[in-house]
């Protein structure tokens, strides 16, 4: 049982790494500012949810608090408007947040929900 859990954890970690790639690490300050500007001007809740997931991804490496904050906000909004795509992307962002913290059990649990 323990061995299969470990294998599943590794597989999910690798899948999440492949899905997200390195592109979010190359986001510039100007791009983050653009995303924030769009978020402030957008009233469509689906677009807002996706913009928040993009911001969560942009902040995932150096600003984990912002990463978590945007991912949670995107998840809450997506659930409130019953938007599965936004919910999935927000769950992936949260799973990556916990993975970067080295907290693999919640990363795995949240990753499986996505």
Residue frames as qw, qx, qy, qz and C-alpha x, y, z in Angstrom:
[[0.000, 0.886, 0.464, 0.000, 0.00, 0.00, 0.00],
 [0.304, -0.813, 0.098, 0.487, 2.73, 2.46, 1.00],
 [0.442, -0.175, 0.591, 0.651, 4.72, 1.66, -2.12],
 [0.254, 0.571, 0.660, 0.416, 1.76, 2.29, -4.46],
 [0.113, -0.938, -0.271, 0.183, 1.01, 5.61, -2.71],
 [0.386, -0.619, 0.321, 0.603, 4.63, 6.68, -3.22],
 [0.387, 0.128, 0.682, 0.607, 4.50, 5.72, -6.91],
 [0.114, 0.787, 0.576, 0.188, 1.23, 7.60, -7.38],
 [0.245, -0.882, -0.062, 0.398, 2.71, 10.66, -5.67],
 [0.395, -0.376, 0.498, 0.674, 5.71, 10.62, -7.99],
 [0.306, 0.400, 0.720, 0.478, 3.53, 10.15, -11.08],
 [0.007, 0.898, 0.440, 0.009, 1.26, 13.04, -10.16],
 [0.331, -0.767, 0.134, 0.533, 4.21, 15.27, -9.33],
 [0.382, -0.135, 0.615, 0.676, 5.75, 14.56, -12.73],
 [0.206, 0.621, 0.679, 0.332, 2.43, 15.13, -14.50],
 [0.117, -0.934, -0.263, 0.210, 1.96, 18.48, -12.77],
 [0.387, -0.577, 0.336, 0.636, 5.50, 19.47, -13.64],
 [0.340, 0.144, 0.699, 0.613, 4.91, 18.65, -17.29],
 [0.098, 0.780, 0.605, 0.122, 1.54, 20.39, -17.40],
 [0.163, -0.939, -0.123, 0.278, 2.79, 23.64, -15.96],
 [0.709, 0.504, 0.013, 0.494, 6.19, 23.65, -17.62],
 [0.517, -0.273, -0.165, 0.794, 8.72, 26.36, -17.00],
 [0.159, 0.577, 0.358, 0.716, 6.78, 29.13, -18.73],
 [0.389, -0.855, -0.310, -0.143, 5.27, 30.53, -15.55],
 [0.666, -0.498, -0.027, 0.555, 8.74, 31.09, -14.16],
 [0.430, 0.096, 0.303, 0.845, 9.51, 33.42, -17.06],
 [0.014, -0.852, -0.486, -0.197, 6.65, 35.84, -16.43],
 [0.351, 0.261, -0.149, 0.887, 7.86, 39.41, -16.26],
 [0.038, -0.389, -0.495, 0.776, 6.68, 42.17, -13.94],
 [0.274, 0.195, -0.262, -0.905, 5.04, 43.86, -16.92],
 [0.424, -0.140, -0.803, -0.394, 3.05, 40.70, -17.71],
 [0.258, -0.389, -0.779, 0.418, 1.90, 40.41, -14.11],
 [0.075, 0.350, 0.190, -0.914, 0.89, 44.08, -14.18],
 [0.349, 0.052, -0.550, -0.757, -1.03, 43.42, -17.42],
 [0.387, -0.282, -0.875, -0.070, -2.86, 40.48, -15.86],
 [0.157, -0.421, -0.598, 0.664, -3.74, 42.57, -12.81],
 [0.178, 0.252, -0.113, -0.945, -4.95, 45.40, -15.02],
 [0.405, -0.092, -0.724, -0.551, -7.13, 43.03, -17.03],
 [0.319, -0.345, -0.847, 0.250, -8.50, 41.55, -13.82],
 [0.028, -0.391, -0.395, 0.831, -9.49, 44.97, -12.52],
 [0.299, 0.262, -0.266, -0.878, -11.28, 45.81, -15.80],
 [0.355, -0.052, -0.854, -0.377, -13.00, 42.48, -16.39],
 [0.551, -0.167, 0.337, -0.744, -16.48, 41.87, -15.09],
 [0.840, 0.082, -0.427, -0.325, -17.09, 38.44, -16.64],
 [0.690, -0.559, 0.413, -0.205, -16.67, 35.96, -13.76],
 [0.967, 0.125, 0.154, 0.162, -15.27, 33.20, -15.98],
 [0.539, 0.685, -0.179, 0.456, -12.61, 35.50, -17.39],
 [0.290, -0.789, 0.363, -0.403, -11.83, 36.73, -13.87],
 [0.901, -0.319, 0.287, -0.062, -11.41, 33.16, -12.62],
 [0.882, 0.325, 0.055, 0.337, -9.00, 32.32, -15.44],
 [0.245, 0.807, -0.242, 0.480, -7.03, 35.54, -14.96],
 [0.557, -0.688, 0.366, -0.287, -6.65, 34.70, -11.27],
 [0.961, -0.093, 0.225, 0.133, -5.32, 31.24, -12.14],
 [0.664, 0.594, -0.077, 0.449, -2.80, 32.85, -14.51],
 [0.105, -0.823, 0.323, -0.456, -1.72, 35.20, -11.74],
 [0.828, -0.459, 0.298, -0.119, -1.41, 32.26, -9.34],
 [0.922, 0.214, 0.105, 0.304, 0.83, 30.51, -11.86],
 [0.385, 0.773, -0.161, 0.478, 2.90, 33.66, -12.36],
 [0.305, -0.757, 0.375, -0.440, 3.53, 33.97, -8.64],
 [0.962, -0.197, -0.165, -0.093, 4.20, 30.30, -7.95],
 [0.780, 0.216, -0.344, 0.476, 7.99, 30.45, -7.58],
 [0.351, 0.248, -0.347, 0.834, 9.00, 33.59, -5.76],
 [0.306, -0.207, 0.237, -0.898, 5.77, 34.78, -4.16],
 [0.219, -0.181, -0.958, -0.031, 4.00, 31.75, -2.69],
 [0.110, 0.412, 0.605, -0.672, 1.58, 33.82, -0.60],
 [0.388, 0.426, -0.156, -0.803, 0.30, 35.58, -3.72],
 [0.298, 0.116, -0.876, -0.361, 0.22, 32.25, -5.55],
 [0.085, -0.286, -0.912, 0.280, -1.98, 30.77, -2.84],
 [0.189, 0.450, 0.356, -0.797, -4.19, 33.84, -2.55],
 [0.411, 0.350, -0.381, -0.750, -5.00, 34.01, -6.27],
 [0.284, 0.014, -0.936, -0.207, -5.53, 30.25, -6.50],
 [0.005, 0.358, 0.814, -0.458, -7.99, 30.27, -3.58],
 [0.294, 0.465, 0.130, -0.825, -9.84, 33.28, -4.98],
 [0.386, 0.258, -0.643, -0.609, -10.08, 31.60, -8.39],
 [0.195, -0.123, -0.972, 0.037, -11.31, 28.37, -6.79],
 [0.123, 0.420, 0.631, -0.641, -13.96, 30.14, -4.72],
 [0.368, 0.446, -0.125, -0.806, -15.21, 32.15, -7.69],
 [0.329, 0.182, -0.814, -0.443, -15.22, 29.15, -10.01],
 [0.097, -0.241, -0.944, 0.201, -17.21, 27.10, -7.55],
 [0.196, 0.455, 0.452, -0.742, -19.68, 29.91, -6.92],
 [0.482, 0.486, -0.204, -0.700, -20.43, 30.23, -10.65],
 [0.857, 0.090, 0.503, -0.073, -20.17, 26.49, -11.29],
 [0.491, 0.785, -0.344, -0.156, -17.27, 26.85, -13.74],
 [0.967, -0.170, 0.148, 0.120, -15.45, 23.47, -13.97],
 [0.706, 0.509, -0.106, 0.481, -12.54, 24.70, -16.10],
 [0.039, -0.779, 0.286, -0.556, -11.72, 27.49, -13.66],
 [0.784, -0.525, 0.233, -0.237, -12.08, 25.11, -10.73],
 [0.964, 0.094, 0.030, 0.247, -9.72, 22.60, -12.33],
 [0.501, 0.618, -0.189, 0.576, -7.08, 25.23, -13.11],
 [0.322, -0.752, 0.278, -0.504, -7.35, 26.66, -9.59],
 [0.919, -0.349, 0.169, -0.074, -6.97, 23.19, -8.05],
 [0.851, 0.311, -0.074, 0.417, -3.88, 22.57, -10.18],
 [0.170, 0.738, -0.249, 0.604, -2.42, 25.91, -9.03],
 [0.615, -0.639, 0.269, -0.376, -3.09, 24.95, -5.40],
 [0.989, -0.077, 0.061, 0.114, -1.57, 21.53, -5.89],
 [0.646, 0.508, -0.168, 0.544, 1.56, 23.14, -7.32],
 [0.209, -0.784, 0.252, -0.528, 1.65, 25.56, -4.39],
 [0.814, -0.485, 0.266, -0.176, 1.72, 22.68, -1.90],
 [0.932, 0.215, -0.008, 0.293, 4.25, 20.78, -4.05],
 [0.378, 0.689, -0.238, 0.571, 6.62, 23.77, -3.99],
 [0.443, -0.697, 0.323, -0.462, 6.25, 23.92, -0.21],
 [0.247, 0.304, -0.909, 0.145, 7.21, 20.25, -0.02],
 [0.495, 0.017, 0.606, -0.623, 3.83, 19.41, 1.46],
 [0.186, 0.132, -0.835, -0.501, 3.04, 16.43, -0.76],
 [0.103, 0.342, 0.916, -0.183, -0.02, 14.87, 0.91],
 [0.302, 0.682, 0.375, -0.550, -2.29, 17.90, 0.29],
 [0.166, 0.522, -0.511, -0.662, -0.64, 18.44, -3.10],
 [0.025, 0.001, -0.965, -0.262, -1.57, 14.91, -4.06],
 [0.163, 0.500, 0.781, -0.337, -5.09, 15.13, -2.62],
 [0.265, 0.706, 0.098, -0.649, -5.85, 18.41, -4.38],
 [0.104, 0.416, -0.695, -0.577, -4.18, 17.22, -7.59],
 [0.084, 0.180, 0.974, 0.111, -6.44, 14.18, -7.66],
 [0.236, 0.637, 0.560, -0.475, -9.51, 16.41, -7.29],
 [0.204, 0.616, -0.259, -0.716, -8.52, 18.39, -10.35]]
